[in-house]
Amino acid sequence: MKQRTVEILAPVGSFESLQAAFNAGADSVYFGVEQLNMRSRSANAFAVTDMKRIVAACRKHQCKAYLTLNTVMYEHDMQLLRSILKEAKKQGVDAVIAADFSVIEYCRQLQIPLHISTQANISNIESVQFFSRFADVVVLARELTLKQVANIIGEIKRKKIKGPSGELVKVELFVHGALCMAVSGKCYISLHQQNASANRGACVQNCRRSYIVKDTESGEELKIDNEYIMSPKDLCTIDILDQVISTGVSVLKIEGRPKGPEYVQTVTRCYREAADAVALGNFTQEKAAAWKAEMEKVYNRGFWEGYYLGRKTGEWVTQPGSAATEKKIYIGKGSRYYPRKKVGEFLVESGTLQVGDTLLVTGPACGMVKEQVEKLYVNGEEAEKAVKGDKITFLFATRVTPNDKLYKVVNAVHA
């Protein structure tokens, strides 16, 4: 495996995102299978049979593969849970991320390395000490300050708290992505209103909507202005990553398994470069601003640094949906590849494309490729513009398949 001072852990919800994580220099990825993970509703879940392909791809790219099994488990889940864990053991998954004690116990029986999920809300050294009998890595609660994180890590070293491997317990910390208004994601609004449990990966995100407050005595209604008061902005620590790493944290975790490969590749690359800059001693605020600008181009709800610097209240979004500065527009799909010439062919199914436009291609072989069109060949002839029904070709480094999707990237403000 690659030897670095801090591990960059990327989210993966598709084979496109898996390759995107590799492209961006991730040290490890985490993924869920079937319905026993906290993103089962919002991400295209992998099947149990996909584990072999995922782990094999990770081995090829010297990347660790972590399986997420972090929902609340019920009795009727036990058969599926056992089947998933047996396959994980067979395929050599590097670790399972979980909080439910049934998963913890089965991992112990099968001798599968375990990471304790943030759903356990670990916020003190006693909790770390308790879970150390089962796990080598603990994901701390997202509501802690960096001072609290540093104290916990300091105590792990002082008390020499070791996991089952015999090594000191490592600390993993969320550094980027969506935040929930509930502590460690334990929200019941979705379950209460629509019988869709967030703790079973089925959240319908009621909190992300606008609301009206009504006085039950007078009947007067007030629409809450400017802020979606239950929808926090996304966590972004790129500005303070040097401070985050100085706590002694071992793993930097990026949220986003439901997000597309352009999100995974962009965000992972930015944190990889930033962490490397910290290690080399040339991390600057100017560089951080540039990385943040890059991440603003992909899905986000606006950024803030969370509670790590001691904030008492959160920052809330002022608009629904994404605040990304760029938008992708679907143009077509892959149709053929010419390996000798390294040329990809795509069929235009919607919209138009012309020289000067920025292309974005996503696929299981390429992950995400983004580049500007300098030359455009339409139906075999050089042209300035392509329209629906045309076949276009251009130089492309990886194999093109019918699963590849072609987009045009535009400024979101003017889209």
Secondary structure as UniProt FT lines:
FT   STRAND          7..11
FT   HELIX           15..23
FT   TURN            24..25
FT   STRAND          28..33
FT   TURN            34..35
FT   TURN            38..42
FT   HELIX           48..50
FT   HELIX           51..60
FT   TURN            61..62
FT   STRAND          64..68
FT   HELIX           75..77
FT   HELIX           78..91
FT   STRAND          95..98
FT   HELIX           101..110
FT   STRAND          114..116
FT   HELIX           118..120
FT   HELIX           125..131
FT   TURN            132..134
FT   STRAND          137..140
FT   TURN            142..143
FT   HELIX           146..159
FT   TURN            164..165
FT   STRAND          170..177
FT   HELIX           183..185
FT   HELIX           189..194
FT   HELIX           198..200
FT   HELIX           206..208
FT   STRAND          212..214
FT   TURN            216..218
FT   STRAND          221..223
FT   TURN            229..230
FT   STRAND          234..236
FT   HELIX           238..240
FT   HELIX           241..246
FT   TURN            247..248
FT   STRAND          251..254
FT   TURN            257..258
FT   HELIX           261..280
FT   HELIX           285..295
FT   TURN            296..297
FT   STRAND          303..304
FT   TURN            306..309
FT   STRAND          326..338
FT   TURN            339..342
FT   STRAND          343..348
FT   STRAND          353..354
FT   TURN            355..356
FT   STRAND          358..363
FT   TURN            364..366
FT   STRAND          367..372
FT   STRAND          376..378
FT   TURN            379..380
FT   STRAND          381..383
FT   STRAND          385..386
FT   TURN            388..389
FT   STRAND          391..395
FT   TURN            402..403
FT   STRAND          405..411
FT   TURN            412..414
//
